[in-house]
Amino acid sequence: MNWDEATAQDFIKKLEEAVKRKRGGGDFPCPLCTNNEWEVPPGFTISTLQSELPNLSLGGPSIPSIPIICKNCGFLAQIALGPLGMFPKGEKAMLGAQSEHAN
């Protein structure tokens, strides 16, 4: 999956639908300042999971996500792609994939 305007719009639509299902519609306020305006930077983030510290392992299980940033205070949230159904067909994620808990 590559980042482009269509990916961004698809993400925003799916996130709004998920919030509407969970909250019954309405705003999605920032947990720090209660602002309702968010920015979506142009790209993905990947959080790698580590089985031990302080060693750093590259590769292995990860959680692909898209960050959102509060336009007022800068609070950063990462939204996992899996529960939003945004993994391309044929790609398999270690974590964050769709599950019955996503709804």
N, CA and C of each residue as an Amber inpcrd file, in Angstrom:
protein
   309
   0.8600000  -1.1660000   0.0000000   0.0000000   0.0000000   0.0000000
   0.9040000   1.2260000   0.0000000   0.6380000   2.1420000  -0.8730000
   1.3720000   3.3990000  -0.9480000   0.4910000   4.5330000  -0.4490000
   1.1410000   5.5600000   0.1170000   0.3970000   6.7190000   0.5970000
   0.0950000   7.6400000  -0.5710000  -1.1600000   8.0070000  -0.7070000
  -1.5720000   9.0110000  -1.6830000  -2.8640000   9.6420000  -1.1700000
  -3.3930000  10.5770000  -1.9180000  -4.5920000  11.2800000  -1.4650000
  -5.7810000  10.3280000  -1.3070000  -5.8870000   9.3360000  -2.1890000
  -6.9880000   8.3670000  -2.0820000  -6.8770000   7.5560000  -0.7880000
  -5.6490000   7.1750000  -0.4100000  -5.4410000   6.4440000   0.8440000
  -5.8440000   7.3130000   2.0260000  -5.4420000   8.5780000   1.9850000
  -5.7860000   9.5020000   3.0730000  -7.3000000   9.6460000   3.1980000
  -7.9900000   9.8380000   2.0980000  -9.4390000  10.0060000   2.1300000
 -10.1450000   8.7330000   2.5930000  -9.6310000   7.5650000   2.1630000
 -10.1930000   6.2870000   2.5930000 -10.0350000   6.1250000   4.1030000
  -8.8430000   6.4690000   4.6180000  -8.5860000   6.3850000   6.0570000
  -9.5450000   7.2910000   6.8260000  -9.6680000   8.5430000   6.4050000
 -10.5400000   9.4940000   7.1010000 -11.9830000   8.9900000   7.1040000
 -12.4440000   8.4920000   5.9740000 -13.8140000   7.9670000   5.8800000
 -14.0130000   6.7840000   6.8230000 -13.0700000   5.8440000   6.8050000
 -13.2100000   4.6540000   7.6540000 -13.0950000   4.9990000   9.1310000
 -12.2290000   5.9520000   9.4750000 -12.1170000   6.3690000  10.8700000
 -13.4020000   7.0540000  11.3300000 -13.9560000   7.9300000  10.5060000
 -15.2210000   8.5920000  10.8570000 -16.3380000   7.5690000  11.0440000
 -16.4010000   6.5550000  10.1690000 -17.4200000   5.5070000  10.2990000
 -17.2400000   4.7260000  11.5940000 -15.9930000   4.4050000  11.9410000
 -15.7250000   3.6600000  13.1670000 -16.1200000   4.4760000  14.3970000
 -15.7830000   5.7580000  14.3960000 -16.1540000   6.6260000  15.5200000
 -17.6720000   6.7290000  15.6280000 -18.3370000   6.8580000  14.4910000
 -19.7960000   6.9520000  14.4920000 -20.4220000   5.6790000  15.0580000
 -19.8880000   4.5000000  14.6700000 -20.4120000   3.2350000  15.2060000
 -20.2060000   3.1390000  16.7130000 -19.0380000   3.5180000  17.1820000
 -18.7160000   3.3740000  18.6060000 -19.3630000   4.4340000  19.4740000
 -19.4270000   5.6560000  18.9670000 -19.9030000   6.7750000  19.7830000
 -21.2950000   7.2310000  19.4060000 -21.8750000   6.6370000  18.3760000
 -23.1930000   7.0580000  17.9400000 -23.1770000   8.3870000  17.2030000
 -22.0530000   8.6950000  16.5880000 -21.9260000   9.9580000  15.8590000
 -21.2930000  11.0170000  16.7230000 -21.3320000  12.2270000  16.2540000
 -20.7950000  13.3310000  17.0260000 -19.3130000  13.5400000  16.8210000
 -18.7420000  14.3270000  17.7010000 -17.3470000  14.7210000  17.5910000
 -16.3970000  13.6530000  18.1200000 -15.1420000  13.8280000  17.7640000
 -14.0600000  12.9820000  18.2580000 -13.0600000  13.9220000  18.9350000
 -13.3150000  14.2800000  20.2100000 -12.4850000  15.2820000  20.8610000
 -11.1130000  14.7540000  21.2680000 -10.1500000  15.6490000  21.2560000
  -8.8100000  15.3400000  21.7410000  -8.8970000  15.0300000  23.2360000
  -8.2310000  13.9820000  23.7160000  -8.3040000  13.6540000  25.1420000
  -7.5660000  14.6430000  26.0430000  -6.7100000  15.5050000  25.4680000
  -6.0010000  16.4860000  26.2870000  -6.6860000  17.8390000  26.3480000
  -7.1290000  18.3520000  25.1830000  -7.6510000  19.7220000  25.1580000
  -9.1110000  19.8160000  24.6960000  -9.7120000  18.7240000  24.3100000
 -11.0980000  18.6010000  23.8300000 -11.3550000  19.2670000  22.4760000
 -10.3060000  19.6930000  21.7830000 -10.4290000  20.2270000  20.4270000
 -10.9560000  19.1280000  19.5060000 -11.6790000  19.4960000  18.4590000
 -12.2390000  18.5150000  17.5280000 -11.6110000  18.5660000  16.1460000
 -10.4850000  19.2440000  15.9960000  -9.8410000  19.3420000  14.6890000
  -8.5380000  18.5590000  14.6950000  -8.4330000  17.6480000  13.7240000
  -7.2790000  16.7510000  13.6280000  -6.6100000  16.8930000  12.2680000
  -5.3110000  16.6360000  12.2410000  -4.5440000  16.6320000  11.0010000
  -4.0310000  15.2170000  10.7620000  -4.0220000  14.7970000   9.5030000
  -3.4830000  13.4900000   9.1290000  -2.2020000  13.7350000   8.3230000
  -1.0260000  13.4280000   8.9020000   0.2200000  13.6150000   8.1520000
   0.2710000  12.6630000   6.9540000   1.0700000  12.9730000   5.9510000
   1.1040000  12.1730000   4.7190000   1.9960000  10.9330000   4.8150000
   1.5520000   9.9280000   5.5620000   2.3310000   8.6940000   5.6220000
   1.8700000   7.7700000   6.7350000   2.5290000   6.6180000   6.7910000
   2.2210000   5.5690000   7.7560000   3.2660000   5.5570000   8.8650000
   2.9300000   4.9480000   9.9920000   3.8970000   4.6250000  11.0280000
   3.8140000   3.1230000  11.2750000   4.9070000   2.5640000  11.7540000
   4.9290000   1.1400000  12.0940000   5.5670000   1.0090000  13.4700000
   4.8220000   0.4680000  14.4030000   5.3390000   0.1990000  15.7430000
   5.7850000  -1.2480000  15.7840000   7.0670000  -1.4700000  16.0150000
   7.5580000  -2.8420000  16.1050000   7.4410000  -3.3200000  17.5480000
   7.0760000  -4.5630000  17.7100000   6.9360000  -5.1460000  19.0340000
   8.2450000  -5.8180000  19.4210000   8.6250000  -5.6420000  20.6610000
   9.8820000  -6.1850000  21.1710000   9.5770000  -7.2290000  22.2390000
  10.2780000  -8.3540000  22.1930000  10.0420000  -9.4080000  23.1690000
  10.9480000  -9.2750000  24.3940000  11.9760000  -8.4310000  24.2990000
  12.8430000  -8.2150000  25.4510000  13.4920000  -6.8410000  25.3570000
  13.8490000  -6.3220000  26.5090000  14.5390000  -5.0370000  26.5880000
  15.8760000  -5.2690000  27.2740000  16.8920000  -4.5280000  27.0220000
  16.9830000  -3.3150000  26.2250000  17.3780000  -3.5690000  24.7750000
  17.3980000  -4.8150000  24.3240000  17.7810000  -5.1070000  22.9440000
  16.7300000  -4.6220000  21.9620000  17.1680000  -4.2230000  20.7770000
  16.2660000  -3.7780000  19.7290000  16.2900000  -4.8030000  18.6050000
  15.1420000  -5.3540000  18.2980000  15.0220000  -6.3150000  17.1960000
  14.3290000  -5.6360000  16.0330000  14.8940000  -5.7790000  14.8440000
  14.2590000  -5.2370000  13.6410000  13.5420000  -6.3630000  12.9190000
  12.4110000  -6.0670000  12.3290000  11.6000000  -7.0970000  11.6980000
  10.6980000  -7.7340000  12.7440000   9.9480000  -8.7210000  12.3330000
   9.0510000  -9.4010000  13.2550000   7.7180000  -8.7010000  13.3760000
   6.9880000  -9.0030000  14.4460000   5.6410000  -8.4550000  14.6090000
   5.6330000  -6.9330000  14.6840000   4.6330000  -6.3480000  14.0490000
   4.5100000  -4.8990000  14.0660000   3.0450000  -4.5010000  13.9500000
   2.7880000  -3.2440000  14.2410000   1.4400000  -2.6980000  14.1380000
   1.4910000  -1.5070000  13.1920000   1.0590000  -1.6850000  11.9440000
   1.0200000  -0.5480000  11.0220000  -0.1480000   0.3670000  11.3720000
   0.1140000   1.6740000  11.2970000  -0.9150000   2.6330000  11.6890000
  -0.7640000   3.9340000  10.9150000  -1.7420000   4.7950000  11.1070000
  -1.6960000   6.1470000  10.5560000  -1.8560000   7.0940000  11.7390000
  -0.9420000   8.0690000  11.8650000  -1.0600000   9.0050000  12.9770000
  -2.0940000  10.0890000  12.6990000  -2.6910000  10.5900000  13.7650000
  -3.5200000  11.7960000  13.6830000  -2.9980000  12.7460000  14.7620000
  -3.0140000  14.0500000  14.4630000  -2.4420000  15.0440000  15.3610000
  -3.4870000  16.1210000  15.6480000  -3.6960000  16.4150000  16.9260000
  -4.6030000  17.4850000  17.3120000  -4.0360000  18.8120000  16.8130000
  -4.8570000  19.5700000  16.1030000  -4.4080000  20.8530000  15.5530000
  -4.2270000  21.9260000  16.6260000  -4.7510000  21.7020000  17.8330000
  -4.6430000  22.6930000  18.8950000  -3.4290000  22.4460000  19.7940000
  -3.3150000  21.2410000  20.3550000  -2.2650000  20.9830000  21.3500000
  -1.1620000  20.0480000  20.8670000  -1.3540000  19.4130000  19.6980000
  -0.3310000  18.5220000  19.1700000  -0.3930000  17.0930000  19.6830000
  -1.4340000  16.7520000  20.4460000  -1.5680000  15.3650000  20.9040000
  -1.4960000  14.4410000  19.6970000  -0.7340000  13.3610000  19.8160000
  -0.5370000  12.4170000  18.7230000  -1.1830000  11.0840000  19.0760000
  -2.0190000  10.5930000  18.1860000  -2.6290000   9.2700000  18.3380000
  -2.2740000   8.4480000  17.1080000  -2.1030000   7.1510000  17.3030000
  -1.8540000   6.2560000  16.1850000  -3.0510000   5.3330000  16.0440000
  -3.6140000   5.2910000  14.8450000  -4.7880000   4.4680000  14.5820000
  -4.3400000   3.2420000  13.7870000  -4.5190000   2.0440000  14.3630000
  -4.1120000   0.8050000  13.6900000  -4.9440000   0.5900000  12.4340000
  -4.2900000   0.1420000  11.3690000  -4.9670000  -0.0630000  10.0920000
  -5.8850000  -1.2780000  10.0820000  -5.5140000  -2.3280000  10.7760000
  -6.2630000  -3.5780000  10.7300000  -7.7310000  -3.4530000  11.0940000
  -8.0500000  -2.8730000  12.2430000  -9.4600000  -2.7650000  12.6150000
 -10.2880000  -1.9270000  11.6480000  -9.6320000  -1.0690000  10.8630000
 -10.3530000  -0.2670000   9.8730000 -10.4660000  -0.9920000   8.5350000
  -9.9010000  -2.2000000   8.4450000  -9.9750000  -2.9700000   7.2000000
  -9.1100000  -2.3970000   6.0930000  -7.9770000  -1.8210000   6.4500000
  -7.1580000  -1.1500000   5.4450000  -5.9360000  -1.9380000   4.9870000
  -5.8620000  -3.2350000   5.3000000  -4.7670000  -4.0290000   4.7540000
  -5.1110000  -4.4430000   3.3460000  -4.1990000  -4.2260000   2.3970000
  -4.4590000  -4.6620000   1.0210000  -4.6290000  -6.1760000   0.9640000
  -5.4500000  -6.6390000   0.0450000  -5.6350000  -8.0800000  -0.1250000
  -4.2990000  -8.7180000  -0.4420000  -4.0630000  -9.8600000   0.1680000
  -2.8160000 -10.5660000  -0.0470000  -1.7460000 -10.2170000   0.9670000
  -1.8960000  -9.1070000   1.6860000  -0.9400000  -8.7560000   2.7260000
  -1.4670000  -9.2550000   4.0530000  -0.5580000  -9.7710000   4.8670000
  -0.9480000 -10.3060000   6.1550000  -0.2000000  -9.5580000   7.2500000
  -0.9250000  -9.0480000   8.2010000  -0.3060000  -8.3250000   9.3070000
  -0.1470000  -9.2570000  10.4930000   0.8710000  -9.0140000  11.2660000
   1.0670000  -9.7920000  12.4770000   0.0410000  -9.3820000  13.5260000
  -0.1940000  -8.0850000  13.6440000  -1.1410000  -7.5640000  14.6320000
  -1.9630000  -6.4720000  14.0010000  -3.0650000  -6.1340000  14.6110000
  -3.8880000  -5.0440000  14.1160000  -4.8460000  -5.4640000  13.0190000
  -4.8770000  -6.7560000  12.6910000  -5.7830000  -7.2200000  11.6380000
  -7.2110000  -7.1780000  12.1400000  -8.1510000  -7.2280000  11.2260000
  -9.5590000  -7.1890000  11.5980000  -9.8900000  -8.3670000  12.5220000
 -10.7130000  -8.0930000  13.4860000 -11.1690000  -9.1440000  14.3950000
 -12.6060000  -8.8380000  14.7950000 -13.1840000  -9.7680000  15.5130000
 -14.5570000  -9.5190000  15.9600000 -14.6000000  -8.4210000  17.0050000
 -13.4500000  -8.0590000  17.5780000 -13.4140000  -6.9920000  18.5820000
 -13.3480000  -5.6110000  17.9650000 -13.1560000  -5.5330000  16.6550000
 -12.9970000  -4.2440000  15.9780000 -14.3320000  -3.4810000  15.8880000
 -15.4550000  -4.1550000  15.9960000 -16.7430000  -3.4740000  15.8690000
 -17.2430000  -3.1570000  17.1950000
